Amino acid sequence: MELTINYTQKTFDVLPATLEVLLAMELPQKQKGIAVALNNCIIPQHSWPETLLNDKDSILIITATQGG
């Protein structure tokens, strides 16, 4: 099973069931200050637990940074 995460293909034996599970795996320390798009559609944070993932999905994770 494959997902494209930030333009990089990752292979999984078993896909993470939801977007929330994937984000916990990819960013275990950071759940605030991020935005996520699934197949070019922004997914609100309150929907992450119920957003199911499918083989070949594309996920873009954007993290806020400080600076000027």
N, C-alpha and C positions, 0 to 999 in steps of 0.2 A: 504494500500500500504506500502511496506517495502523496506528499503534500509539498507545495512550494511555499516556503516561508521567507519573506523578504528577498525574493528572487533566487533563492537557493533551494534545490530539490532535496527533500529529506525522505528517507525510506523508513517505514515502521512495520514491524511484524504485525502489530495490532494498532489500528488508528486510535488516537485519543477520541473518546466518545463525543466530547463537546469542546467548544472553543475555550471555555473556562479551564478544562483539564489541560488542554494544550498550552495555554498561557502559564499555568502553574508549573508545567514542565520546562518551558522555555525561559520564563522569567520568574523563578521561585521567590525572589525577594521584592518584586515590584508589581503591584497591581494598581497603583495610582499614577497618574500622569502619562497614561498610554492611551492610544487610540488604535482601533483594529478595523481593518477592512477585510471582508471575506468575499472573494470573487468580485472585487471592485465595488462592493457595497459596504458602507460604514455600518458597523454593528454597535449599538449602544451598550454600555457596560452592563446595564440591568438585564440584557438579553444573552450575555455570554453563557450562563449556565444551561440555557435551553437551546442554544444554537448548535445543531448537529453538524459534524464534519463528514465529508465523503471523500473517497479516493479521488485524487487529482485536483482537489481544491487549492486555491491560491489565497494565502493569508499575508497581509501586510501589517506589520506591527510598527507603530511610530511612537517613540518615547520623547517626552518633553525634556529639554536640556536647559540649563541655566547659562547665562552669558549675555553679552551685549554687543 
